């Protein structure tokens, strides 16, 4: 069971820890991989935004958002990702996307979000991109 | 052996008199019933000599005796009398049990009446203070307490305190502690309270404390100090718990009523907001000498984050569709501000990319930090029939060319509100390249059929294609798309705002 009294960073330091049915986090050095477990639609996007905000408040500024389990992202879902990106950019951080299905990638392309989000085919390449940044 | 004083409670003088007289007549002796204090209660017949006394017991206790004077058939009669007395005892025992049953039933009836009356009185109450006072009065009467106190939710998160009797103020700490319990308990002294986790003080008499609980939530607690040093009984705790449970349910209902009132107030405000938003939208059909424009905007909730613009200009027309990320009230508030700005800026800025550049800075400054953004596409028609299209992250407008083919103009820029220094560009289509342009929000392409599939741009293009061969009027094109969408959705509830704007150039 997750102890709500403990900080999210403590919980994440245990390696892989389920935060909710919507998001799972996994720490890789200074990068946190956030796997989204369900579609980012009007109902779930606010929750996703709050969870991402919580992770960032805990001190994480480099995030890889794994969308491989997501079939649909609407504008509110994009808003959650944009909000996370805007929170980490001033600290030199970034939010990178990986595993997006073609239909989800299309949403990023049509809205031109590809201008601000770097999209990678899988986790490994997304994590590697942060290593090359150093 | 012990005896009780006076005639027993079951003593039925009429029945006993008849029995005694019958016995005296049958035996031709004096027969008497003697009370526990040796005083004759009933006597019948006559006889001489020292009488024989047969004890009469009820539940093993001497309550009376039967005296019978001696005679020829004394021994046989004694046996007979013993048998008769035995029968009488059985009758008395049964009657005694019945008396106990009646007493128990009467007690339970009083409890039931109290609970029923309490339930009846609280049914119409809508004031938590009145409810607490009523509970205090009933509990005081039922438990015969020296003093009692109740803490309760008096609305808007405030805590109320009701009390009765001397020393009740000292019960406050205990009552607040009791409001965290899951079930009631009787505390016989400070030691018991400390063991139970209570660290305050209260009068040195036994105290009963029960939470006002409903659906796993506590709405307060009732505490009562005993009138004397006798313990409260398990029956007292049961009765107090029943009263507290009813009160808990009533407090829960009051909270629901408050919430329902608040929801109703918000619903009325949203109704007004929806009316205001509808009133500032352009008319659904606008017809000028050179253009026919048909638009529709259906919010998923009362108000939405979509809108469309139809602003006729001296040399043409400015039209477009915008969508604030998310939907609902927050999106609607931003959208209304944004729409006003576009309209105001259209008087001084003619190129759509320029309009987007300025409004982007405004949106970034206002709500950029919240992660909200606006996708927008603007069409600026010029006097020669050409159109400049600027698209900020919005789904691509679909253009029906004069030859009936369909082309799309994809976005080149991010939505507004993301990057302050984002650049925007106008894509120009000559009059020969376009006749009808349909712009729409993602509420159309992301509409879902019962089997979970999305309408998508492919289906929209197909739907538009059905209208394309003999390019029809803007209203007809709009309605064809909406009919196809409605057929596709087959009654599914929409989760996003939906906007469609069709512009047809007449010349």
Interface residues (C-beta under 8 A of the other chain):
Chain A: X41 X42 X43 X45 X49 X72 X74 X75 X76 X78 X79 X80 X82 X83 X84 X86 X110 X111 X112 X113 X115 X116
Chain B: X300 X323 X324 X325 X326 X327 X368 X369 X370 X371 X372 X373 X375 X393 X394 X395 X396 X410 X411 X412 X413 X414 X415 X418 X419 X442 X446 X454 X495 X496
